[in-house]
Amino acid sequence: MERIALGVIGCGFFAQNHLHAWTDLRSKGVEIAAVCDVDESKARAAADKFGVKSWYKDAETMLKQEKLGLVDIVTRVETHRDVVSQAIRPRVPTIVQKPFGPDLAACRAMADEAQKAGVFLAVHENFRFQVPMRRIAELLRAGAIGTPSWARVSFRTGYDIYKGQPYLANEERFVLIDLGVHVLDLARVFLGEVEQLSAELQRRNPDVRGEDTATMLLRHKSGAVSIVECTYESRRLPDVFPETLLEIEGPKGAIVLKPGSVLDVTIAGKTTTHDVDAPVLNWAERPWHIIQESVVATCEHMLEALRAGRAADTAALDNVRTFTLVEAAYQAAAAGRAVRLA
Ligand SMILES: NC(=O)c1ccc[n+]([C@@H]2O[C@H](COP(=O)([O-])OP(=O)(O)OC[C@H]3O[C@@H](n4cnc5c(N)ncnc54)[C@H](O)[C@@H]3O)[C@@H](O)[C@H]2O)c1
């Protein structure tokens, strides 16, 4: 198996999970060859902690000097357009963290650029790789409840996310871009593409700049309907951060993902309950373990897709579809009416 030399760009808060994940995946033939951060102290600290030979302050220099087989970009959204281009120009396969771009035009431009160059570009959209979501996808694929006709996808928390990511309080377009991308992606994965969407946005926390709560109603091309909601400003207890709760109904049964990663599957009037909590990896900590495990699963999926010469499930073009829903939600909320999608 040919070893893949990986470069990680951005060594901040969330990159720590990526660095652990790629270290765990060494047995799958990937090696962190270099790390890069414009903040020299972060690049140096990541190299020291994860035993990486080279560190850089500048991504272009890293891309010139290292022979990389894969780049993983874990910087914030406003940098993605430029850094993705820097990686694609020398034709290095690239993964970029969600949100893919600051707006739909930027996402499309990056997807086009990669397609024209024939370079692998995927978005690290990790929610669909969480343990419960993988199990639900399997059940749906097996036809356990028939074709889904109704669902609710819900992420509601009051967890202090501003502690680890203080910049979020200052985002003009906030919860839809940061969290809406995840829950809308799940709605697409489970119920298929969307033909109509309406949305209400609220800023319930007066200390943040953008909307922190989104409530959306989707009609899918299959005829299914879903309610997709997310907030960082809920006072409900227990606070299940960072769990997504789900209800999916079909003609033959229902699937309900409850707090504590408990999955109820009802088929023909009989309910079976499954524990679908993620394993707590040796570097993980509760309650982040659910997300942390999914980062490993996402990175592993990327590696498999790249080696197989196929697009990732969350390839750039796929994520453009998810981002189209985000943009539609902003439009629908501003216009006060449902938006039809092409
Ligand atoms: N998928 C998830 O579950 C999840 C969770 C949290 C954060 N994220 C995403 O991770 C990304 C990073 O967020 P974060 O909270 O770690 O931000 P952060 O600010 O802590 O880290 C970003 C790092 O990138 C560096 N950087 C900026 N521009 C650079 C450049 N051109 N070249 C090299 N380094 C550069 C910064 O110096 C900083 O250290 C965001 O897109 C965020 O949405 C994803």
The ligand as an ORCA input file, in Angstrom:
! r2SCAN-3c Opt
* xyz 0 1
  N     -17.287     19.653     11.763
  C     -17.372     20.039     13.025
  O     -17.977     19.351     13.817
  C     -16.673     21.314     13.435
  C     -16.649     21.739     14.770
  C     -15.968     22.914     15.090
  C     -15.352     23.656     14.086
  N     -15.430     23.228     12.788
  C     -14.841     23.984     11.673
  O     -13.426     23.953     11.727
  C     -12.885     25.107     11.081
  C     -11.843     25.741     11.978
  O     -12.478     26.225     13.140
  P     -11.671     26.437     14.519
  O     -12.702     26.677     15.555
  O     -10.663     25.367     14.694
  O     -10.938     27.838     14.199
  P      -9.591     28.377     14.869
  O      -9.583     29.836     14.633
  O      -9.418     27.875     16.253
  O      -8.442     27.701     13.976
  C      -8.150     28.089     12.664
  C      -6.630     28.162     12.507
  O      -6.324     28.425     11.144
  C      -5.194     29.288     11.097
  N      -5.174     29.930      9.775
  C      -5.961     30.933      9.313
  N      -5.658     31.198      8.022
  C      -4.666     30.357      7.660
  C      -3.948     30.142      6.451
  N      -4.186     30.864      5.364
  N      -2.997     29.189      6.443
  C      -2.733     28.462      7.544
  N      -3.389     28.610      8.721
  C      -4.347     29.546      8.770
  C      -5.416     30.239     12.270
  O      -4.220     30.876     12.671
  C      -5.986     29.296     13.325
  O      -4.988     28.745     14.157
  C     -14.085     26.020     10.794
  O     -14.419     25.914      9.435
  C     -15.182     25.462     11.695
  O     -16.499     25.655     11.190
  C     -16.055     22.068     12.466
*
